Every structure is written in structure tokens, then in C-alpha cells.
Amino acid sequence: MSNNASFTPPSLLLSTIGLSLATFMQVLDTTIANVALPTISGNLGVSSEQGTWVITSFAVSNAIALPLTGWLSRRFGEVKLFLWATILFVLASFLCGISTSMPELIGFRVLQGLVAGPLYPMTQTLLIAVYPPARRGMALALLAMVTVVAPIAGPILGGWITDSYSWPWIFFINVPIGVFAVMVVRQQLKARPVETSYQPMDYVGLITLIIGVGALQVILDKGNDLDWFESNFILIGAAISVIALAVFVIWEMTDKHPVVNLRLFAYRNFRIGTIVLVLGYAGFFGINLILPQWLQTQMGYTATWAGLAVAPIGILPVLMSPFVGKYAHKFDLRLLAGLAFLAIGLSCFMRAGFTNEVDFQHIALVQLFMGIGVALFFMPTLSILMSDLPPSQIADGAGLATFLRTLGGSFAASLTTWIWIRRADQHHAYMSESISTYEPATREALNSLGGASNPAYAQLDHVLTSQAYMLSTVDYFTLLGWAFMGLIVLVWLAKPPFAAKAGPAASGH
């Protein structure tokens, strides 16, 4: 039972700030490292592809922790779980900042992702508990605003910190924020009744999930380095992943208390909506990963300017979200989701028209335009996938959709980086084969670079590499543009009505 009647306006304000700051930290950490990735990779002596583990390790462990949130909150109490998750998140952030090698950083990012899992669900649960029913919509709107603002702040803040100080400070910044959140929430919610209960833990499901998903992520991250299935390590990892995930699915379909309720996929709209949500978010995640890397490694942008170029994607969602939440029910939600995919797809085709001469304003305007799609994406899609679930299953549905969305972002990070680098290598090899020192154009180019000397050849190779990554970027965004066009068709497979149970979904950004 909530005791929201005892909360005065100042107490509500402080509770909202403390709870929202924890979610802000978690969402911020999904994007703040994106623009710092080239710097982190260079400082720790690894390739850009290996550096992607900084992103994927956090995302996978965060996804795995999400299904445990309900069990942990019932076992230990909501406030206690929130406080300990925040404390451990602060500790993990500090350990990330003092890491001196990539294996250390990845290990601490795994810890950070695991303890971050309960933060958003507990923030939402506690806000609903402390606010009176008439004002809960406003509380959830404020929380949704935080989840929109944090991804905007992430690239800008990450770039500025990396350029002005050093990359460890993108993790150290969580320490004072987290300490403040713990102090405020502990003070404001210490009198809240603690309700705990014991429910059997699905250990078989949890262990097979960790093994299956973990092995799959390792395959995706290491496959290119080890020449994929030419490597015994990859073959063994693939076998482990397939067996573990097969056991996981069979067990979850028959267990009385599954850690992940896969039976929800029997509902048509949940099935279609979740597929659309995961694929759409994976594409969105890939854009926000590749664009800043290309700007820094090939276009000469600093981390700060790369962050500023990417950040406009969040401006229109901040402005439009209140109106989308208020008026979406007046439209067919499939139409709104389709318009979202159209806007994002068109923005991808616009990026496919970029050249090495593209300016900052053009990049930022395309990002701004894509914000229309982002604003129309989450709420309609979440409402569609919740629309045919029984009321008793909505909480499980929201948790499963969030779990799969987070996992989709992690897999997208690995696959996107692999596709981008592999296509660049292919373009580089093709262009290199096409060049002959006997051709007049080649000799003229070498002469303009100082003659047929080693520095001239090195400079020519640099030009080829830049062009190869430009062509790879064009290929990637063209492919992604058509993928989003395909999602327009897919979302129309959902069946109305959508309005009956849309309310809860709207809060689950």
C-alpha cells in the first residue's frame, strides 16, 4: 500500500528529483560513452571494433538484470532495492573510471549494467506509489521527459568531458549524482511501509538465459577478429548459445514462475509490437553509434563537436512528447508508428547522400528531422504491444518488451560496427586493386603528393581509407533506410482496437 497522502509538495518534489536522477544516470550511461569510444579505444590500445565492448557489455548485463527486478523487489522491498542498486551503480561507475585496461573496463561495465537493471522500473514504481492517483500522469510524464533528455545530454556531455578532461570522468560524474539521489530518497521514503514476500526463483531459466545470451554476445563481438566459423572458439560458443537458449525457451514455457514469461507471445499485438519495437530500437541505436564514430575517425570532429552534431535528434521529442501522449488516442496508432518509421527511414536516406564534404549544419538538420520519428516511435509502439494483454499481464509484458529492446540495442551495437568496418575493408580492397601506378591519373595524384615516395603512398592510402569508410557509411544508411520502410508494413499487421489498454504502455519509455 502506498502512503502518498502523507507526502507534502516539497517532499514530493524532492522524491521526484532523487528518483529521476537515478534513471537519468542509467539512461545517460547508454549514450555518454558513444562519442568517447574512439578516445577510449585509442587510450587502451584496442581497435574500434573491440572498443564496442564498452557499449555491449553494459547493455547485455543490463538486459539480463531486468527480468530479476520483480523478484528482487518482492524479496527485499522496493525502496531498499532502489537504494542498493544506486549505491552499487555509483561504486561500479567509480571502478570504470579507474580502469587501466580494456578487460578491466569491460568487467566493471558488466557490473554497472547488472546493478542498473532495477533503476528505471523501481523509479517508475516508486513515483506511482508516492503520487496521488490524480497526479500520477504528471509524474510519469516527468519521468518520460528525463528518459528523453538524458540521451540528448549524453553525447554532448560525453564529448565535452572527453575533450576538456579525460574519458574516466564520463564515469566519475555518476558519483556525486548517485550519492545525492541516495541521500534524498532515503530521507524522503524511509517511512514507507516495506512489503516483502518470497517467491521461488527460476534458477534454471536465469542460468540458461545468462549462458545463452552471453555466449551469443561474445560470438558477435569476437566473430570478425576470429574469422567467424573458421574458429573453433566461435563454433563452440555458437553450440553453447544454441543449446542454452533452446533449454531456456522450453523451460520458460513450462515453469510455473518463469523469469521471462514467453507465453505472452501468443497475443498477436504483443508479438507484432515487440518485434517492431526491438527492430526499430536496434536501428536507432546503430545510428547513434556509427554516426559519432564516423565523424571522429574520418571527418576530423572532436568528441565535443561529434556530440553536438548528434544531439539535435532529441530536441523535437522533448517538444512533441506531451502532445503525442495527449492526442495519440485520436489516431490509429499504426499510422503514427508508420510515420515514425517513415521519418527515420527518410533520415537514413538523407545520410546516404552525405559525402566527405558534408558540413555540420547539414548533419545536425538531418538529426533534427529524425527527431520527428523518435517522438512518434515509443508511445504508439508500446501502446500497440500492450493492447491485447490481460490487465494482470501488463507488468510482465512491459518487463519483457524492455528486456528484449535492451538486448536488441546490444546486438545492434556489435552487428552495426561489424557491418560498417567490413564494408569499409571491402571498398578499400576494391579501390586499391583498381589503382595502377602506370595510369596517368594515379601518377598525377602521386606527383601532387610529392612523388612516388613512402609518405605519398601513405597519404594516398589515407585518402582511400577515408573514401572507403564514406562508401561504407552510405551503404549502411541505405540498408537501414529500407529496413525502416519494411517496418511500416510490419506494424500494420497489428489489429485494432488499441485504446483500451494503452495507458500503462505510455509510461514505459
DRENNUFI-670198 format. One record per residue (C-alpha): residue number from 1; x, y, z; residue in one letter. Coordinates in steps of 0.1 Angstrom, whole numbers, plus 5000, padded with zeros to 4 digits. Example, Ala and Ser with C-alpha at 12.3 -4.5 7.8 and 13.67 -1.06 7.14 Angstrom:
1,5123,4955,5078,A
2,5137,4989,5071,S
***
This chain:
1,5000,5000,5000,M
2,5012,5035,4992,S
3,5011,5062,5017,N
4,5011,5091,4993,N
5,4986,5111,5014,A
6,5015,5119,5038,S
7,5037,5134,5012,F
8,5038,5172,5012,T
9,5045,5192,4980,P
10,5082,5198,4990,P
11,5086,5161,4999,S
12,5071,5151,4965,L
13,5094,5174,4947,L
14,5125,5160,4965,L
15,5114,5124,4960,S
16,5108,5131,4923,T
17,5142,5147,4919,I
18,5160,5119,4937,G
19,5142,5091,4919,L
20,5146,5107,4885,S
21,5183,5114,4889,L
22,5189,5076,4892,A
23,5171,5070,4859,T
24,5189,5099,4844,F
25,5222,5083,4853,M
26,5213,5050,4838,Q
27,5199,5063,4805,V
28,5229,5087,4803,L
29,5253,5058,4805,D
30,5237,5042,4775,T
31,5248,5071,4753,T
32,5276,5091,4771,I
33,5303,5066,4761,A
34,5293,5066,4723,N
35,5313,5097,4714,V
36,5341,5088,4738,A
37,5346,5054,4722,L
38,5374,5063,4697,P
39,5393,5080,4726,T
40,5388,5051,4750,I
41,5399,5026,4723,S
42,5430,5046,4715,G
43,5440,5051,4751,N
44,5436,5015,4760,L
45,5452,5002,4728,G
46,5424,4984,4711,V
47,5406,4986,4678,S
48,5373,5005,4673,S
49,5355,4971,4669,E
50,5370,4958,4702,Q
51,5361,4992,4718,G
52,5324,4985,4711,T
53,5325,4960,4741,W
54,5323,4991,4763,V
55,5288,4996,4750,I
56,5276,4960,4745,T
57,5289,4947,4779,S
58,5267,4973,4797,F
59,5237,4967,4775,A
60,5237,4929,4777,V
61,5242,4928,4815,S
62,5215,4955,4819,N
63,5191,4934,4799,A
64,5198,4902,4818,I
65,5192,4920,4851,A
66,5158,4934,4841,L
67,5138,4902,4845,P
68,5151,4899,4881,L
69,5137,4932,4892,T
70,5102,4920,4901,G
71,5116,4891,4922,W
72,5142,4913,4939,L
73,5116,4940,4948,S
74,5092,4914,4963,R
75,5121,4898,4982,R
76,5138,4929,4997,F
77,5113,4958,4992,G
78,5112,4985,4966,E
79,5130,5013,4984,V
80,5158,4990,4997,K
81,5163,4976,4962,L
82,5164,5011,4947,F
83,5189,5024,4972,L
84,5213,4994,4970,W
85,5211,4994,4931,A
86,5220,5031,4931,T
87,5249,5027,4956,I
88,5263,4998,4937,L
89,5259,5017,4904,F
90,5280,5046,4919,V
91,5307,5021,4930,L
92,5307,5004,4896,A
93,5310,5038,4879,S
94,5340,5047,4900,F
95,5356,5014,4892,L
96,5350,5020,4855,C
97,5368,5054,4858,G
98,5399,5039,4874,I
99,5402,5011,4849,S
100,5436,5008,4832,T
101,5429,4981,4806,S
102,5400,4971,4783,M
103,5393,4938,4802,P
104,5391,4958,4835,E
105,5367,4983,4820,L
106,5345,4957,4804,I
107,5343,4938,4837,G
108,5332,4969,4856,F
109,5308,4978,4828,R
110,5292,4944,4832,V
111,5288,4951,4869,L
112,5274,4986,4862,Q
113,5248,4972,4838,G
114,5237,4944,4862,L
115,5231,4968,4891,V
116,5215,4994,4868,A
117,5188,4969,4858,G
118,5163,4977,4886,P
119,5168,5015,4885,L
120,5142,5025,4858,Y
121,5115,5000,4869,P
122,5119,5010,4906,M
123,5118,5047,4898,T
124,5085,5042,4879,Q
125,5071,5020,4907,T
126,5080,5044,4935,L
127,5068,5075,4916,L
128,5034,5058,4912,I
129,5034,5049,4948,A
130,5041,5083,4963,V
131,5019,5104,4940,Y
132,4982,5106,4945,P
133,4962,5090,4916,P
134,4951,5123,4901,A
135,4987,5134,4897,R
136,5004,5101,4886,R
137,5001,5110,4849,G
138,5022,5141,4856,M
139,5048,5121,4875,A
140,5052,5096,4846,L
141,5053,5125,4821,A
142,5082,5140,4841,L
143,5100,5106,4841,L
144,5094,5102,4803,A
145,5110,5137,4799,M
146,5141,5125,4818,V
147,5144,5095,4795,T
148,5143,5118,4765,V
149,5166,5145,4779,V
150,5193,5120,4790,A
151,5202,5107,4755,P
152,5205,5143,4743,I
153,5228,5152,4772,A
154,5248,5120,4768,G
155,5267,5128,4735,P
156,5272,5165,4744,I
157,5284,5158,4779,L
158,5305,5128,4769,G
159,5322,5148,4741,G
160,5328,5179,4763,W
161,5342,5158,4792,I
162,5364,5137,4769,T
163,5379,5168,4752,D
164,5382,5190,4782,S
165,5393,5165,4809,Y
166,5397,5128,4802,S
167,5374,5098,4794,W
168,5373,5084,4830,P
169,5353,5115,4840,W
170,5323,5103,4820,I
171,5320,5076,4847,F
172,5331,5097,4877,F
173,5303,5121,4870,I
174,5279,5095,4883,N
175,5294,5095,4918,V
176,5281,5129,4931,P
177,5247,5124,4913,I
178,5242,5090,4927,G
179,5252,5099,4963,V
180,5228,5128,4962,F
181,5200,5106,4949,A
182,5206,5080,4976,V
183,5206,5106,5004,M
184,5174,5123,4992,V
185,5154,5091,4985,V
186,5165,5075,5018,R
187,5154,5106,5037,Q
188,5121,5110,5019,Q
189,5110,5074,5017,L
190,5124,5059,5049,K
191,5089,5059,5065,A
192,5073,5040,5036,R
193,5060,5006,5046,P
194,5081,4977,5035,V
195,5062,4948,5020,E
196,5082,4917,5012,T
197,5072,4882,5001,S
198,5091,4851,4990,Y
199,5085,4836,4955,Q
200,5106,4807,4941,P
201,5134,4819,4918,M
202,5136,4803,4884,D
203,5173,4795,4886,Y
204,5173,4772,4856,V
205,5158,4799,4834,G
206,5181,4826,4847,L
207,5213,4805,4843,I
208,5204,4793,4808,T
209,5195,4829,4798,L
210,5228,4843,4811,I
211,5248,4815,4793,I
212,5228,4817,4760,G
213,5228,4855,4757,V
214,5263,4859,4770,G
215,5277,4833,4745,A
216,5258,4849,4717,L
217,5271,4884,4725,Q
218,5307,4871,4727,V
219,5303,4855,4692,I
220,5290,4888,4678,L
221,5318,4908,4694,D
222,5347,4884,4686,K
223,5335,4868,4653,G
224,5352,4892,4630,N
225,5385,4890,4648,D
226,5385,4852,4648,L
227,5372,4848,4612,D
228,5338,4836,4624,W
229,5330,4799,4619,F
230,5366,4791,4608,E
231,5374,4794,4645,S
232,5368,4765,4670,N
233,5362,4791,4697,F
234,5333,4806,4677,I
235,5319,4771,4668,L
236,5320,4761,4705,I
237,5304,4794,4715,G
238,5276,4790,4689,A
239,5269,4755,4701,A
240,5267,4766,4738,I
241,5244,4795,4729,S
242,5220,4774,4708,V
243,5218,4747,4734,I
244,5214,4771,4763,A
245,5187,4792,4746,L
246,5168,4761,4734,A
247,5167,4748,4770,V
248,5157,4783,4782,F
249,5127,4785,4758,V
250,5115,4750,4767,I
251,5119,4756,4804,W
252,5102,4790,4804,E
253,5072,4777,4785,M
254,5066,4751,4812,T
255,5078,4766,4845,D
256,5052,4780,4869,K
257,5073,4810,4878,H
258,5093,4818,4847,P
259,5120,4845,4849,V
260,5107,4856,4814,V
261,5071,4850,4805,N
262,5074,4838,4769,L
263,5037,4828,4768,R
264,5029,4864,4761,L
265,5039,4860,4725,F
266,5007,4841,4720,A
267,4990,4875,4718,Y
268,4991,4889,4683,R
269,4996,4926,4690,N
270,5022,4919,4717,F
271,5041,4897,4692,R
272,5040,4922,4664,I
273,5045,4953,4686,G
274,5076,4937,4703,T
275,5092,4927,4670,I
276,5087,4963,4657,V
277,5099,4978,4690,L
278,5131,4957,4691,V
279,5140,4962,4654,L
280,5132,4999,4654,G
281,5152,5005,4686,Y
282,5181,4984,4672,A
283,5182,5006,4641,G
284,5180,5038,4662,F
285,5208,5025,4685,F
286,5230,5017,4655,G
287,5226,5052,4640,I
288,5237,5068,4673,N
289,5267,5045,4675,L
290,5280,5048,4639,I
291,5275,5085,4633,L
292,5297,5099,4660,P
293,5324,5072,4653,Q
294,5325,5082,4616,W
295,5326,5119,4624,L
296,5356,5115,4648,Q
297,5376,5089,4630,T
298,5371,5100,4594,Q
299,5358,5136,4594,M
300,5381,5151,4620,G
301,5355,5161,4645,Y
302,5364,5163,4682,T
303,5343,5144,4706,A
304,5325,5176,4716,T
305,5316,5186,4681,W
306,5305,5150,4673,A
307,5282,5151,4703,G
308,5268,5185,4692,L
309,5262,5171,4657,A
310,5243,5141,4670,V
311,5224,5158,4699,A
312,5196,5176,4678,P
313,5179,5142,4675,I
314,5164,5148,4710,G
315,5150,5183,4705,I
316,5117,5175,4688,L
317,5109,5145,4711,P
318,5112,5168,4741,V
319,5088,5193,4725,L
320,5064,5168,4709,M
321,5062,5141,4736,S
322,5035,5158,4758,P
323,5013,5163,4727,F
324,5018,5127,4714,V
325,5008,5114,4748,G
326,4977,5136,4750,K
327,4964,5132,4714,Y
328,4977,5099,4702,A
329,4944,5081,4711,H
330,4926,5102,4685,K
331,4946,5084,4657,F
332,4952,5049,4645,D
333,4984,5041,4664,L
334,4997,5021,4634,R
335,4996,5053,4614,L
336,5017,5072,4640,L
337,5042,5043,4642,A
338,5043,5042,4604,G
339,5050,5079,4602,L
340,5078,5074,4628,A
341,5095,5047,4606,F
342,5090,5069,4575,L
343,5107,5098,4591,A
344,5136,5077,4605,I
345,5139,5059,4571,G
346,5140,5091,4552,L
347,5167,5105,4575,S
348,5187,5074,4567,C
349,5184,5080,4530,F
350,5195,5116,4536,M
351,5226,5104,4553,R
352,5232,5080,4525,A
353,5236,5112,4503,G
354,5264,5125,4525,F
355,5299,5130,4511,T
356,5333,5138,4528,N
357,5324,5175,4522,E
358,5292,5174,4542,V
359,5290,5203,4568,D
360,5280,5204,4604,F
361,5247,5222,4597,Q
362,5235,5195,4572,H
363,5243,5167,4597,I
364,5225,5184,4625,A
365,5195,5192,4604,L
366,5191,5156,4594,V
367,5193,5146,4631,Q
368,5167,5172,4639,L
369,5144,5158,4613,F
370,5149,5123,4626,M
371,5136,5135,4660,G
372,5101,5136,4645,I
373,5103,5098,4641,G
374,5117,5093,4675,V
375,5089,5113,4691,A
376,5063,5092,4673,L
377,5080,5058,4679,F
378,5079,5048,4715,F
379,5045,5056,4728,M
380,5024,5043,4699,P
381,5046,5011,4696,T
382,5044,5004,4733,L
383,5006,5010,4733,S
384,5002,4986,4704,I
385,5021,4958,4721,L
386,5002,4962,4754,M
387,4968,4965,4738,S
388,4957,4928,4738,D
389,4973,4917,4770,L
390,4950,4910,4800,P
391,4954,4936,4828,P
392,4972,4910,4850,S
393,4999,4905,4824,Q
394,5007,4941,4815,I
395,5035,4944,4841,A
396,5051,4912,4827,D
397,5046,4925,4791,G
398,5063,4958,4799,A
399,5092,4940,4815,G
400,5097,4915,4786,L
401,5094,4943,4760,A
402,5120,4964,4778,T
403,5143,4933,4782,F
404,5142,4925,4745,L
405,5145,4961,4735,R
406,5177,4965,4756,T
407,5191,4932,4742,L
408,5183,4943,4707,G
409,5203,4975,4712,G
410,5233,4955,4724,S
411,5232,4931,4695,F
412,5228,4961,4671,A
413,5260,4977,4685,A
414,5280,4946,4676,S
415,5265,4939,4642,L
416,5264,4975,4631,T
417,5301,4980,4639,T
418,5310,4948,4621,W
419,5290,4956,4590,I
420,5304,4992,4589,W
421,5341,4981,4592,I
422,5337,4950,4569,R
423,5322,4971,4541,R
424,5349,4997,4545,A
425,5376,4970,4542,D
426,5358,4956,4510,Q
427,5356,4991,4495,H
428,5393,4998,4503,H
429,5404,4965,4488,A
430,5384,4971,4456,Y
431,5397,5007,4452,M
432,5433,4995,4459,S
433,5430,4968,4432,E
434,5417,4994,4407,S
435,5448,5017,4412,I
436,5479,5012,4390,S
437,5510,5034,4390,T
438,5510,5031,4352,Y
439,5478,5050,4349,E
440,5482,5088,4342,P
441,5456,5097,4369,A
442,5475,5077,4396,T
443,5509,5092,4386,R
444,5494,5127,4386,E
445,5479,5121,4421,A
446,5512,5108,4434,L
447,5531,5138,4419,N
448,5507,5161,4437,S
449,5515,5143,4469,L
450,5553,5147,4464,G
451,5561,5119,4440,G
452,5563,5081,4443,A
453,5577,5081,4479,S
454,5566,5063,4510,N
455,5549,5094,4525,P
456,5530,5099,4493,A
457,5518,5063,4493,Y
458,5508,5066,4529,A
459,5488,5097,4521,Q
460,5472,5080,4492,L
461,5462,5051,4514,D
462,5447,5076,4539,H
463,5426,5091,4511,V
464,5414,5056,4501,L
465,5406,5047,4537,T
466,5385,5079,4541,S
467,5366,5072,4509,Q
468,5361,5035,4519,A
469,5345,5045,4552,Y
470,5324,5071,4534,M
471,5311,5045,4510,L
472,5305,5020,4539,S
473,5285,5047,4557,T
474,5264,5053,4526,V
475,5258,5015,4523,D
476,5249,5012,4559,Y
477,5224,5040,4559,F
478,5208,5029,4526,T
479,5203,4994,4540,L
480,5189,5008,4573,L
481,5166,5032,4553,G
482,5150,5003,4535,W
483,5147,4983,4568,A
484,5127,5011,4583,F
485,5104,5011,4553,M
486,5098,4974,4559,G
487,5088,4982,4595,L
488,5060,5004,4581,I
489,5045,4973,4565,V
490,5051,4951,4596,L
491,5033,4974,4621,V
492,5001,4972,4600,W
493,4999,4935,4609,L
494,4987,4945,4643,A
495,4949,4945,4649,K
496,4928,4973,4665,P
497,4914,4983,4689,P
498,4945,4997,4707,F
499,4930,5023,4730,A
500,4916,5001,4758,A
501,4949,4993,4775,K
502,4971,5020,4760,A
503,4975,5039,4792,G
504,5001,5018,4810,P
505,5022,5014,4780,A
506,5026,5050,4775,A
507,5047,5052,4806,S
508,5072,5026,4796,G
509,5097,5046,4775,H
***
